[in-house]
Amino acid sequence: MENRGLAADLKYQLYEATVQSPEWQVKNMPLFHKKFTGQIGTSMREDFSGTGRISCDWAKKSKSNRAVGLDLDPEPLDFGERMHRSRLKPEIRSRVTFIQQDVLVPTREKFDMIGAHNFSFFIFLDRETLLKYAKAAFRSLNKRGTFFLEMAGGDGFIKPGSSEEKITVPGVGKIRYSWEQHQYDSVANTNDYSIHFKLPDGRWMNDEFRYHWRLWQIREVREILSEAGFKRTEVLWPRDEKSGRYDAVETGEHCDVWLAYVVGVK
């Protein structure tokens, strides 16, 4: 993998500090996997893995755990290899693999759990492609595997505007994280989003991450998973705003912005 320079390293460092929460996935995915299948999950595939933080943290949790991170972009994979995987103890490192591969292609290795986090599958803009992804994930799972899809929506997720938060990043200092929502397309059900960072010295890193997403709805994703072969689907809905705890539900209250997981159970 190629080193793309300090600027690229900084943007991924800031992204991890402001956007990701690997501790949630590492703790909760195996809990819900066991709840839905009755099995203990030890192997995890992190789709759209970026820097592979979740994969590395998963392998560190237990000597039985193995993780594979898939991403098409070599730049974040390079960062993850240098900053995370290479710094693991050899025994742990042997249980983590990063692969530059399209998630639409099934992997030979089968997994107990596959996860697409941070709304990453929203890059698929048509039903045919999302169904292809669901079928590829289905084929990449063990007999009683689970497929976790993180989603977001609500009126507040499509209104143009921005929000900011100040966060202290180790080794960098106090930075300002800015999330910007652009003009929503009501016909295509798509929207553009941007992430900007303001550094301690006042410099802005604008549009370091930019997304063009289709805002998939929970019901249509559940229908697609069923069509792909999953025997049932579950919806994980936050219990409240602060605890980080989710419950399996069949109804959800109206929210200005909602976050949820749809889980396909093989």
GURO-305665 format. One line per 2 residues: number of its first residue (from 1); their letters; for each residue y, z, x of N, C-alpha, C. Coordinates in steps of 0.1 Angstrom, whole numbers, plus 5000, padded with zeros to 4 digits. Layout:
NUM = a = Y Z X Y Z X Y Z X  ...
***
This chain:
1 = me = 4988 5000 5008 5000 5000 5000 5012 5000 5009  5023 4994 5004 5035 4992 5012 5046 5002 5009
3 = nr = 5052 5007 5020 5064 5016 5018 5076 5009 5014  5082 5011 5002 5093 5003 4998 5107 5010 5001
5 = gl = 5106 5021 5009 5119 5027 5013 5123 5040 5006  5133 5046 5012 5137 5059 5007 5143 5059 4993
7 = aa = 5150 5048 4989 5156 5047 4976 5145 5047 4965  5134 5040 4967 5123 5040 4958 5116 5054 4957
9 = dl = 5115 5060 4969 5109 5073 4969 5117 5083 4961  5130 5082 4962 5139 5092 4955 5138 5090 4940
11 = ky = 5138 5077 4935 5137 5075 4921 5124 5081 4915  5113 5079 4922 5101 5085 4917 5100 5100 4917
13 = ql = 5106 5105 4928 5108 5120 4928 5116 5125 4917  5127 5119 4913 5135 5123 4902 5128 5121 4889
15 = ye = 5121 5110 4888 5113 5108 4875 5103 5119 4873  5095 5122 4883 5085 5132 4881 5092 5146 4877
17 = at = 5103 5149 4883 5110 5162 4880 5116 5162 4866  5120 5151 4861 5127 5151 4848 5119 5146 4836
19 = vq = 5109 5139 4838 5102 5132 4827 5088 5138 4825  5081 5139 4836 5066 5142 4835 5064 5157 4833
21 = sp = 5052 5160 4827 5048 5173 4825 5032 5173 4827  5027 5171 4839 5013 5169 4840 5005 5182 4837
23 = ew = 5012 5194 4837 5004 5206 4834 5000 5205 4819  5007 5198 4810 5003 5198 4796 4990 5189 4795
25 = qv = 4990 5178 4801 4978 5169 4801 4966 5176 4807  4968 5182 4819 4957 5188 4826 4951 5200 4818
27 = kn = 4959 5207 4811 4954 5219 4803 4949 5214 4789  4956 5206 4782 4952 5203 4768 4943 5192 4766
29 = mp = 4943 5182 4774 4933 5171 4771 4919 5176 4771  4914 5183 4781 4900 5188 4781 4898 5198 4769
31 = lf = 4908 5205 4765 4906 5214 4753 4903 5206 4741  4912 5196 4738 4910 5188 4726 4897 5179 4727
33 = hk = 4894 5174 4740 4882 5167 4741 4870 5175 4737  4869 5188 4741 4858 5196 4737 4858 5199 4722
35 = kf = 4870 5201 4717 4872 5204 4702 4866 5192 4694  4869 5180 4699 4866 5168 4691 4852 5163 4694
37 = tg = 4846 5166 4705 4833 5160 4709 4822 5171 4711  4826 5184 4714 4817 5194 4717 4812 5193 4731
39 = qi = 4818 5184 4739 4814 5182 4753 4825 5187 4763  4821 5191 4775 4831 5194 4785 4834 5181 4793
41 = gt = 4847 5178 4794 4851 5166 4801 4855 5169 4815  4850 5161 4824 4852 5162 4838 4859 5150 4844
43 = sm = 4857 5138 4838 4863 5126 4844 4874 5121 4835  4885 5117 4842 4897 5113 4835 4903 5100 4841
45 = re = 4907 5091 4833 4914 5079 4837 4928 5080 4832  4938 5079 4841 4952 5080 4838 4957 5065 4838
47 = df = 4960 5060 4826 4965 5046 4825 4980 5046 4827  4985 5034 4831 4999 5033 4835 5003 5045 4843
49 = sg = 4995 5048 4854 4996 5061 4861 5008 5063 4869  5015 5052 4873 5027 5054 4881 5023 5061 4894
51 = tg = 5029 5072 4897 5026 5079 4909 5014 5088 4909  5007 5088 4898 4994 5095 4897 4994 5110 4898
53 = ri = 5005 5116 4894 5006 5131 4894 4995 5137 4886  4993 5132 4874 4983 5138 4865 4969 5137 4871
55 = sc = 4966 5126 4877 4953 5124 4883 4950 5134 4894  4960 5136 4903 4959 5145 4914 4958 5160 4909
57 = dw = 4966 5163 4899 4966 5177 4894 4953 5180 4887  4947 5169 4880 4934 5171 4874 4923 5174 4884
59 = ak = 4923 5167 4895 4913 5169 4905 4914 5182 4911  4926 5187 4913 4928 5200 4919 4923 5212 4910
61 = ks = 4922 5209 4897 4919 5220 4888 4904 5225 4889  4895 5216 4893 4881 5220 4893 4874 5211 4903
63 = ks = 4863 5217 4910 4855 5209 4919 4847 5198 4911  4846 5200 4898 4838 5190 4890 4847 5179 4885
65 = nr = 4860 5180 4887 4869 5170 4881 4871 5157 4890  4870 5146 4883 4873 5133 4890 4884 5125 4882
67 = av = 4892 5118 4889 4903 5111 4883 4905 5097 4889  4909 5088 4881 4913 5074 4885 4926 5071 4879
69 = gl = 4935 5066 4887 4948 5062 4881 4949 5047 4882  4953 5041 4870 4954 5026 4870 4969 5022 4868
71 = dl = 4974 5013 4875 4988 5008 4873 4988 4994 4880  4997 4985 4874 4999 4972 4879 5009 4971 4890
73 = dp = 5018 4981 4890 5029 4981 4900 5025 4988 4913  5025 4981 4924 5021 4987 4937 5031 4998 4942
75 = ep = 5044 4997 4938 5054 5006 4943 5051 5021 4940  5050 5024 4927 5047 5038 4924 5033 5043 4929
77 = ld = 5023 5033 4929 5010 5037 4935 5012 5040 4950  5020 5033 4957 5023 5036 4971 5029 5050 4973
79 = fg = 5039 5053 4964 5045 5067 4964 5034 5077 4962  5026 5075 4952 5016 5085 4948 5006 5087 4959
81 = er = 5002 5076 4966 4993 5077 4977 4998 5085 4988  5011 5083 4992 5017 5089 5003 5021 5104 5000
83 = mh = 5027 5106 4989 5033 5119 4985 5023 5128 4978  5012 5123 4972 5003 5132 4965 4989 5131 4970
85 = rs = 4983 5120 4968 4968 5119 4971 4966 5122 4986  4974 5116 4995 4971 5118 5010 4973 5133 5014
87 = rl = 4980 5140 5006 4983 5154 5010 4973 5164 5004  4963 5159 4996 4953 5167 4991 4943 5171 5002
89 = kp = 4936 5182 5000 4925 5185 5009 4914 5174 5008  4907 5171 5019 4898 5160 5019 4888 5160 5007
91 = ei = 4883 5171 5004 4873 5172 4993 4879 5168 4980  4891 5173 4977 4898 5169 4965 4902 5155 4965
93 = rs = 4907 5150 4976 4912 5136 4977 4900 5126 4975  4888 5130 4978 4877 5121 4976 4874 5119 4961
95 = rv = 4879 5128 4953 4877 5127 4938 4889 5121 4931  4898 5115 4938 4909 5108 4932 4910 5094 4937
97 = tf = 4911 5084 4929 4912 5070 4933 4924 5063 4925  4932 5056 4932 4943 5048 4926 4939 5033 4927
99 = iq = 4940 5026 4916 4936 5012 4915 4947 5004 4909  4951 4993 4916 4961 4984 4910 4954 4974 4901
101 = qd = 4954 4977 4888 4946 4969 4878 4953 4970 4865  4951 4959 4857 4956 4958 4843 4947 4967 4834
103 = vl = 4954 4975 4826 4946 4984 4817 4939 4976 4806  4942 4963 4804 4936 4955 4794 4922 4950 4799
105 = vp = 4919 4953 4812 4905 4950 4817 4897 4962 4818  4885 4963 4812 4877 4975 4812 4873 4978 4827
107 = tr = 4872 4991 4830 4867 4995 4843 4852 4996 4843  4846 4994 4854 4831 4996 4855 4827 5010 4854
109 = ek = 4836 5019 4860 4833 5033 4858 4837 5038 4844  4828 5046 4839 4831 5052 4825 4836 5066 4827
111 = fd = 4845 5070 4817 4852 5082 4818 4850 5091 4805  4851 5104 4806 4851 5113 4795 4864 5111 4787
113 = mi = 4875 5110 4794 4888 5109 4788 4897 5098 4794  4904 5091 4786 4914 5082 4791 4928 5085 4784
115 = ga = 4938 5085 4792 4951 5089 4786 4962 5079 4790  4971 5075 4780 4983 5067 4782 4994 5076 4777
117 = hn = 5002 5081 4787 5012 5091 4784 5026 5085 4785  5036 5093 4781 5050 5089 4781 5052 5076 4774
119 = fs = 5045 5074 4763 5047 5063 4754 5045 5049 4761  5037 5050 4772 5036 5038 4780 5030 5026 4774
121 = ff = 5021 5028 4764 5015 5016 4757 5025 5009 4748  5036 5015 4746 5047 5008 4738 5051 4995 4744
123 = if = 5047 4992 4756 5051 4979 4762 5043 4968 4755  5033 4971 4748 5025 4961 4741 5033 4958 4728
125 = ld = 5037 4945 4726 5046 4942 4715 5039 4936 4703  5026 4933 4704 5020 4927 4693 5006 4934 4691
127 = re = 5001 4932 4679 4989 4939 4675 4977 4934 4682  4977 4921 4685 4965 4916 4692 4964 4922 4706
129 = tl = 4975 4924 4713 4974 4930 4727 4970 4945 4726  4976 4952 4716 4972 4966 4715 4958 4968 4712
131 = lk = 4953 4959 4703 4938 4959 4700 4930 4956 4712  4934 4947 4720 4927 4944 4732 4926 4956 4742
133 = ya = 4937 4963 4742 4938 4975 4751 4928 4986 4745  4929 4988 4732 4920 4998 4726 4905 4994 4728
135 = ka = 4902 4982 4727 4888 4977 4730 4884 4979 4744  4893 4977 4754 4891 4979 4768 4889 4993 4771
137 = af = 4897 5002 4765 4895 5016 4767 4882 5021 4761  4878 5016 4749 4866 5020 4743 4854 5017 4752
139 = rs = 4854 5005 4758 4843 5001 4767 4843 5008 4780  4854 5015 4784 4856 5022 4796 4853 5037 4795
141 = ln = 4849 5041 4782 4846 5055 4780 4831 5058 4780  4828 5070 4783 4814 5075 4781 4811 5076 4766
143 = kr = 4798 5078 4763 4793 5078 4750 4801 5086 4740  4805 5098 4744 4813 5107 4736 4827 5109 4742
145 = gt = 4834 5098 4745 4847 5099 4752 4858 5100 4742  4870 5103 4747 4882 5104 4739 4893 5096 4746
147 = ff = 4902 5091 4738 4913 5082 4742 4926 5087 4737  4935 5092 4745 4947 5099 4742 4959 5089 4743
149 = le = 4967 5087 4732 4978 5079 4732 4991 5087 4728  5000 5089 4738 5012 5097 4734 5022 5088 4728
151 = ma = 5028 5093 4717 5038 5085 4709 5050 5092 4706  5061 5085 4702 5073 5091 4697 5079 5082 4687
153 = gg = 5088 5088 4679 5095 5080 4668 5105 5089 4661  5109 5084 4649 5119 5090 4641 5133 5084 4643
155 = dg = 5142 5086 4633 5155 5080 4633 5163 5083 4646  5161 5095 4651 5168 5099 4663 5163 5092 4676
157 = fi = 5152 5085 4675 5146 5078 4686 5151 5064 4687  5159 5059 4677 5163 5045 4677 5179 5044 4676
159 = kp = 5185 5056 4674 5200 5055 4673 5206 5053 4687  5215 5043 4688 5222 5040 4701 5229 5053 4706
161 = gs = 5229 5055 4719 5235 5067 4724 5228 5072 4737  5233 5083 4742 5226 5089 4754 5227 5104 4753
163 = se = 5218 5110 4761 5217 5124 4762 5216 5127 4777  5221 5139 4781 5221 5143 4795 5216 5157 4797
165 = ek = 5210 5159 4808 5205 5172 4812 5206 5175 4827  5211 5187 4831 5212 5190 4845 5199 5197 4849
167 = it = 5193 5192 4860 5181 5197 4865 5182 5199 4880  5177 5210 4885 5176 5212 4900 5163 5207 4905
169 = vp = 5163 5197 4914 5152 5191 4920 5150 5196 4934  5139 5202 4938 5136 5207 4951 5138 5196 4962
171 = gv = 5146 5199 4972 5149 5190 4983 5160 5180 4980  5165 5180 4968 5175 5171 4964 5188 5178 4959
173 = gk = 5186 5188 4951 5197 5196 4946 5198 5194 4931  5210 5198 4925 5212 5197 4911 5216 5183 4907
175 = ir = 5208 5176 4899 5211 5162 4895 5213 5162 4880  5219 5151 4875 5221 5149 4861 5211 5138 4857
177 = ys = 5203 5141 4847 5193 5131 4841 5199 5126 4828  5200 5113 4827 5206 5106 4815 5196 5097 4809
179 = we = 5193 5099 4796 5184 5090 4788 5193 5083 4778  5193 5069 4779 5201 5061 4771 5193 5052 4761
181 = qh = 5197 5052 4749 5190 5043 4739 5200 5032 4735  5194 5020 4736 5203 5008 4733 5201 5004 4718
183 = qy = 5205 4992 4715 5205 4987 4701 5191 4984 4696  5188 4990 4685 5175 4989 4679 5174 4975 4671
185 = ds = 5163 4969 4672 5160 4956 4665 5151 4959 4653  5157 4959 4641 5150 4963 4629 5139 4953 4625
187 = va = 5141 4940 4629 5132 4930 4625 5119 4931 4634  5121 4932 4647 5110 4932 4657 5105 4946 4658
189 = nt = 5112 4956 4653 5108 4971 4655 5107 4974 4670  5117 4969 4678 5117 4971 4692 5131 4978 4696
191 = nd = 5131 4984 4708 5143 4990 4713 5142 4991 4728  5154 4991 4734 5155 4992 4749 5160 5006 4752
193 = ys = 5154 5011 4763 5158 5025 4768 5160 5024 4783  5169 5033 4788 5172 5034 4802 5173 5048 4807
195 = ih = 5169 5050 4820 5171 5063 4826 5180 5061 4838  5190 5070 4838 5200 5070 4849 5199 5084 4856
197 = fk = 5203 5085 4868 5204 5098 4875 5218 5099 4883  5224 5110 4882 5236 5113 4890 5232 5123 4901
199 = lp = 5235 5119 4913 5230 5127 4925 5241 5138 4927  5237 5148 4935 5246 5159 4938 5259 5155 4945
201 = dg = 5259 5143 4952 5271 5139 4958 5280 5130 4949  5276 5129 4936 5284 5122 4926 5280 5107 4924
203 = rw = 5271 5102 4933 5267 5088 4931 5257 5087 4919  5258 5076 4912 5249 5073 4901 5238 5063 4905
205 = mn = 5226 5066 4901 5215 5057 4902 5213 5051 4887  5219 5040 4884 5219 5035 4871 5207 5026 4868
207 = de = 5201 5027 4856 5190 5018 4852 5179 5018 4862  5176 5030 4867 5164 5031 4877 5151 5028 4869
209 = fr = 5151 5032 4857 5139 5028 4848 5145 5022 4835  5139 5011 4831 5144 5005 4819 5131 5000 4811
211 = yh = 5131 5002 4798 5119 4999 4790 5123 4991 4778  5114 4982 4775 5116 4974 4762 5103 4977 4754
213 = wr = 5104 4985 4744 5092 4990 4737 5092 4986 4722  5080 4984 4717 5078 4983 4703 5075 4997 4698
215 = lw = 5081 5002 4687 5079 5015 4683 5068 5016 4673  5056 5017 4678 5044 5017 4670 5044 5030 4661
217 = qi = 5038 5029 4650 5037 5040 4641 5023 5046 4641  5022 5058 4638 5009 5065 4639 4998 5059 4631
219 = re = 5001 5056 4618 4991 5050 4609 4986 5037 4615  4994 5028 4620 4989 5015 4624 4981 5017 4637
221 = vr = 4985 5026 4646 4977 5028 4658 4963 5034 4654  4962 5043 4644 4949 5048 4640 4941 5036 4635
223 = ei = 4947 5028 4627 4939 5016 4622 4934 5007 4633  4942 5005 4643 4938 4996 4654 4926 5003 4662
225 = ls = 4927 5016 4664 4916 5023 4671 4903 5022 4663  4904 5023 4650 4892 5022 4642 4886 5008 4643
227 = ea = 4895 4998 4643 4890 4984 4644 4884 4982 4658  4889 4989 4668 4883 4987 4682 4870 4994 4683
229 = gf = 4865 5002 4674 4852 5008 4674 4852 5023 4675  4863 5030 4675 4863 5044 4676 4858 5050 4662
231 = kr = 4849 5059 4663 4843 5064 4650 4853 5072 4642  4863 5078 4648 4873 5085 4641 4885 5087 4650
233 = te = 4896 5090 4643 4909 5093 4651 4914 5106 4646  4921 5113 4655 4928 5125 4653 4943 5124 4657
235 = vl = 4951 5132 4650 4965 5132 4653 4969 5146 4658  4975 5147 4670 4980 5160 4675 4995 5161 4673
237 = wp = 4999 5171 4666 5013 5173 4662 5018 5186 4668  5030 5186 4674 5035 5199 4680 5036 5210 4669
239 = rd = 5032 5222 4673 5033 5233 4664 5048 5238 4663  5055 5237 4674 5069 5240 4674 5076 5233 4686
241 = ek = 5089 5235 4688 5096 5228 4698 5094 5233 4712  5090 5246 4713 5091 5253 4726 5077 5256 4732
243 = sg = 5067 5259 4724 5055 5264 4729 5046 5254 4736  5048 5241 4733 5039 5231 4739 5026 5230 4733
245 = ry = 5023 5238 4722 5010 5238 4716 5010 5227 4705  4999 5221 4704 4997 5210 4694 4985 5214 4685
247 = da = 4986 5209 4672 4975 5211 4663 4970 5197 4658  4958 5196 4654 4952 5185 4648 4956 5185 4633
249 = ve = 4963 5174 4628 4969 5174 4615 4966 5161 4608  4967 5161 4595 4966 5148 4587 4980 5145 4580
251 = tg = 4989 5155 4581 5003 5152 4575 5013 5157 4586  5025 5151 4585 5035 5156 4594 5049 5155 4587
253 = eh = 5056 5166 4590 5069 5167 4583 5079 5157 4589  5090 5153 4581 5100 5144 4586 5108 5151 4597
255 = cd = 5109 5143 4608 5117 5149 4620 5127 5138 4624  5138 5142 4629 5147 5133 4635 5141 5126 4647
257 = vw = 5134 5133 4655 5126 5127 4666 5113 5135 4666  5102 5127 4666 5089 5134 4666 5081 5129 4679
259 = la = 5073 5138 4684 5063 5135 4695 5049 5138 4690  5040 5130 4693 5026 5132 4689 5016 5125 4698
261 = yv = 5004 5128 4696 4993 5121 4703 4984 5116 4692  4979 5103 4693 4968 5098 4685 4956 5098 4695
263 = vg = 4945 5103 4690 4933 5104 4698 4922 5096 4692  4916 5087 4699 4904 5080 4694 4892 5087 4699
265 = vk = 4882 5090 4691 4870 5097 4694 4859 5087 4693  4852 5084 4704 4841 5074 4705 4828 5079 4698
***
